[in-house]
Amino acid sequence: MKTTKKYLFFILSLVVGFSTSCSKEEEPIIDNEGLLPKPTATFNYEVVDVADPFTIKFNNASTNFIESRWSFADDSTSSETSPTHTFLKTGTFNVKLITLNEEGYWAQREEKVEILPSDLVQLKTSVTGSELQVGYDADFTIGSTEWFVKQSDGKYQSISEDDIMSITIPIGEFRDAYVQLKTPKQSVIRVNMQLMSTGIVKDLTLFNNQFSVSHDNDGGKEAGEGSLKLIDGSIDSKFLIFNIDRIGGPFYWQFDYIERQVINGYTIATGNDAPGRDPKDWDLMASNDGENWVTLHSVNGHTFPTTGGPKDDGRKATYTFTFDNSTPYHLYKLQVRAVGSGTLFQMAEFRMLQLPQ
């Protein structure tokens, strides 16, 4: 009986103690670190004046910060809160903002800023007799204009500083050229072009389409010699396929355009070695449904020249093929039926062209 009373007293003591502790106001746990709100990083930007598309105002919309660190991806930086920056060339710039508070906590934001020649300058042409005139339209202030044309030695030569360039190009030949425009603040725009006697050749290789191949390099499309090297704009890289004898028929690469396009020319740049790896027999074909194909251009028994290219050996040299076509198609593919010799295929570059008609 004594034992029972002691047990009940112990239980009552726990209940009273528990009730007493719950009735007290809980004291907060003090953390000596992070007493201030953490910073955020965000910004927007705008062109200050349409007459100067290179000068951009960056508006800092961050919170809880005392310091800003800007990087403009052109070797320029700033510590201003909302700086105004002038880019000196066209391109895509990944602008980065880092903000910090008094305790050293930081936040980061990155935005892509694009200043593209195609958005700023529109080329225009006209033909008078045997001369081709090339000019441009632009909405910004231009400080100077200079036209350059590629010569037979592969170097570009300045031929005019007028607003319009006049040039005579033999029928069937092409000329690589560019116009360089400078703003009063010395920002530079370079617009490349390929010309023929009737106007400007449009390169539609990367224009609103999806590129694919029927057979790729063993390492995949992004390998050092994968299919993406075929359209990367460089003759110093190449697309290489091994063991084409095991493919069991022609292999091909294809362009699937979102909107129908007229293609009436293309270029092939040879690879850096072994001429036997060059294509010998091929067809350029077109379709609007992927089932019914029309052959636009066929080549049989072709041998690429042994001169030309950087080493005058026919390697890494570009050749243009043209054909009559005025019908727009969604799909184009070039199928290779045979190479010069051996079981390997190579090509440095392939470009899809729309020639002026």
MOTA-V337043 format. One line per field, one symbol per residue. psi: psi as a letter, one per 40 degrees, with the letter a starting at -180 (. if undefined). A space follows every 50 residues. Layout:
psi: ???
This chain:
psi: ddddddddddddddddddddddeihhhihhheifdiiiiihiiiiihdhd egeehhhhhhfiifieihhiheffeiiieidgihihieiiahhghhhhii adeeiiiihhihhhghddedhhiiiihhbeihhhaihieihhdihhhihh ideeihhheieidhhhihhiheiihhiihhihidefhhhhhiihiideah hhhedehfihhiidhiideideidfideedfeeheeiihhhifeeedfai iiiihhhdihihhfiiihhiieigdeeiidhihhiiieeedhihhdhihh fhhiieiiidefeeifihhhhiihhehiidhhihhhdiidiaeiiihdih ihihih.
